């Protein structure tokens, strides 16, 4: 169980599902459909949905690429966390938002697997959260031109594998499929 006291709720975190971020992503249509399924399930069960939205000099706030993909949209009242770094906790109000909601367990989805998703997973567990990666609800583009030795398929499979075997004292980590997600803690 999470090392965070009085935080027994779970939240679904949707990282950077923005037009420019996923434009060249691996199996984006399938990932979007899986995230959409999870959002519907979370909302019907009163599980908070937290949206993370990246901006930087190459993708400024308000630009077309900065917008969420049209198939996925925050509902009224759902938190939107603006970020500039890979880890969704760095210089954002994600931690205070989760604290206010009583959340100690995160279900993580989004993009890019080998950047913001992975950074946020590690940031969450380092901060005391139980963290579940939805293995068929995250994507990445081909990063080999920037030095990655892995294809998108390999990067996703590797991240799914190692997160399933990650552990820390008093915290749990796991990788599950969309069908296996249990929002109950």
Helices and strands as residue ranges (DSSP letters): E 9-15, H 19-22, H 28-44, E 48-54, E 80-83, H 94-101, E 103-111, I 113-117, H 118-126, E 130-139, G 144-146, H 152-164, E 173-176, G 178-180
